[in-house]
Each structure stands twice: as C-alpha cells, then as structure tokens.
Amino acid sequence: MTATLFLRNEEVIDLATPEEYVEAVRDGYRERGEGAPAEPRRLLANAEPRGILTGYFAVLPEAGAMGGYTYAAGFGNQDAHFVLPLFDVESGDPLAVLDGAGMNPFKTGAAGAVGVDTLAREDATQLGIIGSGTQARGQLLATATVRDLDHVSVYSRTPENRAAFAGEMDDELDATVEAVDQSEAAVSGQDIVITATNASEPVFDNTTLDAGTHVTAMGQYNPQVREIDGETVAQSTYVVDLYGRLEQDAGAYILARDEGAIDEGHVHAELGEVVAGEAAGRESPEAITVFDSGGTGIETVAAAKLLYDRAREAGLGETIEFTPASEAFLG
C-alpha cells in the first residue's frame, strides 16, 4: 500500500502567499521552456444533462512532481469540483490528492503574473483590469508582486461588482484602486491590461490600446470565443502558454487567423521559452505584448507541489492509501 495525503481546501488555502505562488509557477514555466512535458486541457462536453469533464497535466522533473487537474462542472447543480492528483515524478507514487478549487485563482493569477513579469515594461505602474470576479482578484494580487503598481482601474458590467472589487482591493494593495464606468477607461493610458471575464466577444476596442501596453487575456479557452480582437493579436508580440492550444482552444488566435487579421504561425513563443531565456520577451518599449493564458497543468502542478510541501511541514492532511498495480493486478 502507498500512503498518500488527502488535503482539504481549508488546510491549504492559506499555506502560501501570492508571491510564493508566482515563484513556484515561474520555476514551472522555466522547466517547460527547458523541455518539461505538458499538454493542453482536454474537454468532454455533454448536452443532456448539460455538463463538462475536463483535465490537463504536466510533468515537472525538477520540482519532483507530475499531475494536474481533473474537474467536472454543470451536471445538475450547475457547480464544479476540482480534483488534483499529485504524483512523485521518479517513483510514480501518489503524493497527494488535493481539493483544488480554492487554489485555482492563486495559481492562475500566478501564471498571469509570470506573463507580466516577462513581457510588461519594467516601469509599468498603471494597470487596468476588466472583470471583477474571483479570477480577477487572483490576477491582481499576483501581478502586484511583480510590478510596483500606483493605480488600478477596474471595469465590469455590473456597477455594484466593480465598486465592491475596487473597495476590497484598495484596502488590500498599496496601489489606489478605483472603479470606472467604461471598459475604455480600463485600457487607455494603462501599462498593463488584464481581461478576466466570461465574455464571448472582445471586451475592448484595439484602438484604445496604447503603444507599450502588455495585455494578459485569461478568461477564455474556447475556439469560438475571445476577449481580445484580431487587430490586438495582429499588432502584438503574441505569447501563448502552450503551443498546443493554438489549434485547440486559443480563440483569440484562431478567430484572428480565420478572419485574416494574422497569418498561420503568428506566435512569438511559449511563455516557458521566454522564462527560460530560449526566446526574447519584450523587444522594445513601444511594443504591444499579449500573453494568452488558458490554464495549463504547468501552474497547477507547480502550485500543488508547493502546497504539498508546506502541508507536510505543518503536519496537515489525512493519510489515505492506494494499492499499487503490482499488488492489485491478478496473477
């Protein structure tokens, strides 16, 4: 029998700071840039009853772990559950099973922050964010660890939501955070723009985007929807989290190509290649850069290994047992 930790959400939710998530995820993407295996999510959708089953995985040899997310959403109760199995990279032993929903905005925000750190101007202080939900919070908290932000403008369609977000984040951060009543106000004049929405159409017009701006688009992973328009992709140094997404679910890229705004192959690099120094990041102060972040097993495994190590140090978790195949198979 193999002893494995089961880690509940309430046991791991406060084990790491946004800055520590960013450092772990940066190391994960560096490993990917140096050749660590990772694949985009695979999604199975069912029409009746309506729901999805999806998962994505990565192997991070230096971190000593492999695994990823498997989650189901929408079956009957319109909710979701995230199960995160983590394995030892050498033995294959299951190290832990995490209740993974609570960590999601932290690890996803960390991936966005790594994109900002590698692609945004070093002197970036003004940030605009479109979206005011949990993922927007994760993106902003993580980004604030890699740039010294002075001012944040937040827009979402619901005035009450953007006002609540601004009030909460203004208390949390050193930067001044204010709600704005048009998406253009969260884009024009900004050094960094983050889109964290469930929109199916672009959430801003590319003409409002200033030279030198970095954009992180993280709210969509569907070939038929996008948060940024084709012209934004076309005029940018476009970086994706995994090349495999370009033909699968990177809607911003796919739709820009299909409408003729870009040619096939209009991609600068994977994020990991930039982090590892295998590809250049920002090439001029005036360049517009885009990081298309659809979610991968890279940040998931990196963050889970961080939480697993912390949990072991703190004596947290319940030990459960798995039977290895050598004992379970007949004969």
NORRAPE-V553802 format. One record per run of one state. SS is the DSSP state (A for helix, B for strand, O for the rest). FROM is the first residue (numbers start at 0). TO is the last residue. If there is no record, write none. Layout:
SS,FROM,TO / SS,FROM,TO
This chain:
O,0,0 / B,1,6 / O,7,7 / A,8,11 / O,12,16 / A,17,32 / O,33,36 / B,37,45 / O,46,49 / B,50,59 / O,60,63 / B,64,72 / O,73,78 / B,79,87 / O,88,92 / B,93,98 / O,99,102 / A,103,118 / O,119,124 / B,125,129 / O,130,132 / A,133,142 / O,143,149 / B,150,154 / O,155,157 / A,158,171 / O,172,174 / B,175,178 / O,179,181 / A,182,185 / O,186,190 / B,191,194 / O,195,204 / A,205,207 / O,208,212 / B,213,216 / O,217,228 / A,229,233 / O,234,234 / B,235,239 / O,240,241 / A,242,246 / O,247,249 / A,250,257 / O,258,267 / B,268,269 / A,270,274 / O,275,286 / B,287,291 / O,292,295 / A,296,313 / O,314,316 / B,317,321 / O,322,323 / A,324,327 / O,328,330
